[in-house]
Amino acid sequence: LHALCKQALTERYGSNPGERVQRMLQHELAIIGQLSLTNYFLIVWDIMRFARDQGIRCQGRGSAANSLVAYLLGITPIDPLAHDLVFERFLSSERPTTPDIDIDFQADRREEVIQYIYARYGREHAAMACTFVTYRQRSAVRDVAKTLDFPPDLIDALANAADRRGLAEAWGELWGGAEEGKKGKRGKEGRGNDDRAASWSITSNSPSTNHQSPIS
């Protein structure tokens, strides 16, 4: 890593890069070494080197742009010193966690990069990862209602009612129960077609798909 950075230092800044640049490079390399992240940076550099050698468009982004080492390795295109970016926003000895280096690859050739990683490092050392997002009831109700194009006032009413009493009780509060003639708040207020369509989309099976509503 030190050798790659030293070579790139001359390419980026010339034969006399200046004291500020050299001081920052030593500072970053010290923290990277302290946190045992040298191999991490080399792996990212290797993956991007492969992509560029194959003509696959790629670009690093995010807080990694605050790193001079990332700039020297060609991971990011921004000179952090020229823009007074703070390295500790990306990596700090006070926060000893693996940093995120976000990289975008050409969509139609992304699989080539994935297969290179498996071939280069072995399938026992590489894996696909995903993130699962968990919603609280109020947020889930709002997002699903927006997807179903409910009117804003209905979204607010449903979210507030669900937050107080739960989703099932919220429907009864707004539209009434199953008993004939029993009306909830929205029915008593004389709400029109928008509400009826919303109620139908959630409480009934779709004639065309026969799928239950995502909320229920």
C-alpha positions in Angstrom: 0.0 0.0 0.0 2.8 2.4 0.9 4.6 1.7 -2.4 1.4 2.2 -4.5 0.7 5.5 -2.7 4.3 6.7 -3.1 4.2 6.0 -6.9 0.8 7.7 -7.3 2.0 10.7 -5.2 4.4 11.7 -7.9 1.9 11.1 -10.6 -0.8 13.2 -8.9 1.4 16.0 -7.4 4.7 15.9 -9.2 8.2 15.4 -7.9 7.6 17.9 -5.0 4.1 17.2 -3.6 4.6 19.6 -0.6 4.7 19.1 3.1 0.9 19.2 3.6 0.3 16.4 1.2 3.0 14.2 2.6 1.9 14.9 6.2 -1.7 13.9 5.4 -0.5 10.7 3.6 1.5 9.6 6.6 -1.4 10.4 8.9 -3.9 8.3 6.8 -1.5 5.4 6.4 -0.8 5.3 10.1 -4.5 5.1 10.9 -5.1 2.5 8.2 -2.3 0.4 9.6 -3.5 0.9 13.2 -6.9 -0.4 12.3 -5.5 -3.3 10.3 -7.2 -2.1 7.1 -4.3 -2.2 4.7 -5.6 -5.4 3.0 -9.0 -3.9 2.8 -7.7 -0.9 0.7 -5.6 -3.2 -1.4 -8.6 -5.4 -2.2 -10.7 -2.4 -3.3 -7.8 -1.1 -5.4 -7.4 -4.5 -7.0 -11.1 -4.8 -7.9 -11.2 -1.3 -9.4 -7.9 -2.0 -11.3 -9.6 -5.1 -12.8 -12.7 -3.2 -13.8 -10.7 -0.5 -15.5 -8.4 -2.9 -17.3 -11.6 -4.6 -18.7 -13.1 -1.3 -19.8 -15.8 -1.5 -17.1 -16.9 1.9 -16.0 -16.6 2.3 -12.2 -16.6 5.1 -9.7 -16.0 5.4 -6.0 -18.3 7.7 -4.1 -19.4 8.7 -0.6 -17.2 9.6 2.4 -14.3 7.7 0.8 -13.7 10.9 -1.2 -12.4 12.4 2.0 -9.4 10.0 1.8 -6.1 11.0 0.2 -5.1 7.3 0.0 -8.4 6.5 -1.8 -7.6 9.3 -4.2 -4.0 8.1 -4.8 -5.2 4.5 -5.4 -7.7 5.8 -8.0 -10.7 4.7 -5.9 -12.1 8.2 -5.9 -11.5 11.0 -8.4 -11.6 14.0 -5.9 -8.5 15.5 -4.4 -9.6 15.8 -0.7 -6.9 18.4 0.1 -8.0 20.7 -2.7 -11.5 20.7 -1.2 -10.5 20.7 2.5 -12.3 17.5 3.1 -11.9 15.9 6.6 -10.4 12.4 6.6 -12.0 11.5 9.9 -15.4 11.8 8.4 -14.4 8.7 6.5 -12.1 6.9 8.9 -11.1 7.6 12.5 -9.0 5.8 15.1 -11.8 6.8 17.6 -14.3 4.8 15.5 -12.6 1.4 14.9 -15.1 0.0 12.4 -14.6 -1.1 8.8 -15.3 2.0 6.6 -17.8 1.9 3.7 -16.2 2.4 0.3 -19.1 2.7 -2.0 -18.4 1.9 -5.7 -20.7 2.0 -8.7 -20.0 -0.4 -11.5 -21.4 -0.3 -15.1 -24.8 -2.1 -14.6 -24.6 -4.4 -17.6 -21.1 -5.6 -16.6 -21.5 -5.8 -12.9 -21.6 -9.6 -13.0 -18.1 -9.7 -14.5 -16.7 -7.9 -11.4 -18.5 -10.3 -9.1 -17.1 -13.3 -10.8 -13.6 -11.8 -10.8 -13.9 -11.4 -7.0 -15.0 -15.1 -6.6 -12.1 -16.2 -8.9 -9.5 -14.0 -7.3 -10.2 -14.5 -3.7 -12.1 -17.8 -3.6 -15.8 -18.4 -2.9 -15.0 -19.3 0.7 -13.7 -15.7 1.2 -16.4 -13.8 -0.7 -20.1 -13.6 -0.4 -23.1 -11.4 -1.5 -24.6 -9.4 1.3 -27.9 -7.7 1.7 -29.7 -5.4 4.2 -33.1 -6.0 5.6 -35.1 -2.9 6.6 -37.7 -3.2 9.4 -40.5 -0.8 9.5 -42.6 0.3 12.6 -46.3 0.0 12.0 -46.8 3.8 11.5 -44.1 4.0 8.9 -45.2 0.9 7.1 -48.8 2.1 6.9 -47.7 5.4 5.5 -45.4 3.9 2.8 -48.0 1.3 1.7 -50.8 3.8 1.6 -48.6 6.2 -0.5 -47.9 3.3 -2.9 -51.6 2.7 -3.3 -52.1 6.4 -4.0 -54.3 7.1 -1.0 -55.1 10.8 -0.6 -52.9 12.7 1.9 -55.6 13.3 4.5 -56.5 9.6 4.5 -52.9 8.6 4.9 -52.7 10.8 8.0 -55.9 9.6 9.4 -55.0 5.9 8.9 -51.5 6.3 10.3 -52.7 8.2 13.4 -55.5 5.7 14.1 -53.2 2.7 13.6 -50.6 4.3 15.9 -53.2 4.6 18.6 -55.1 1.4 18.3 -53.5 -1.0 15.8 -54.3 -1.5 12.2 -57.4 -3.7 12.5 -59.0 -1.3 15.0 -58.0 1.6 12.8 -60.2 0.4 9.9 -63.1 0.0 12.2 -62.6 3.5 13.6 -62.4 5.1 10.2 -64.9 3.0 8.2 -67.0 1.1 10.7 -67.4 -2.6 11.4 -68.9 -5.4 9.5 -72.4 -4.8 10.9 -74.8 -3.4 8.3 -75.3 0.3 8.6 -72.5 0.9 11.1 -70.3 3.8 10.1 -66.9 4.9 11.3 -65.6 8.5 11.4 -65.0 8.7 7.6 -68.4 7.3 6.8 -70.1 9.7 9.1 -68.2 12.6 7.5 -69.6 11.5 4.1 -66.2 10.8 2.5 -66.5 9.8 -1.1 -65.0 7.5 -3.7 -61.4 7.9 -2.7 -62.1 6.4 0.7 -64.3 3.6 -0.7 -61.5 2.6 -3.2 -58.9 2.7 -0.4 -61.1 0.5 1.8 -61.7 -2.0 -1.0 -58.0 -2.2 -2.0 -57.1 -3.2 1.5 -60.0 -5.3 2.8 -60.9 -7.2 -0.3 -59.3 -9.7 -2.7 -58.5 -8.2 -6.1 -60.7 -9.9 -8.8 -57.8 -9.9 -11.2 -55.0 -11.2 -9.0 -56.8 -12.8 -6.1 -54.0 -11.6 -3.8 -54.6 -10.2 -0.3 -53.6 -6.6 0.4 -50.0 -6.0 1.5 -51.2 -4.3 4.6 -53.5 -7.1 5.8 
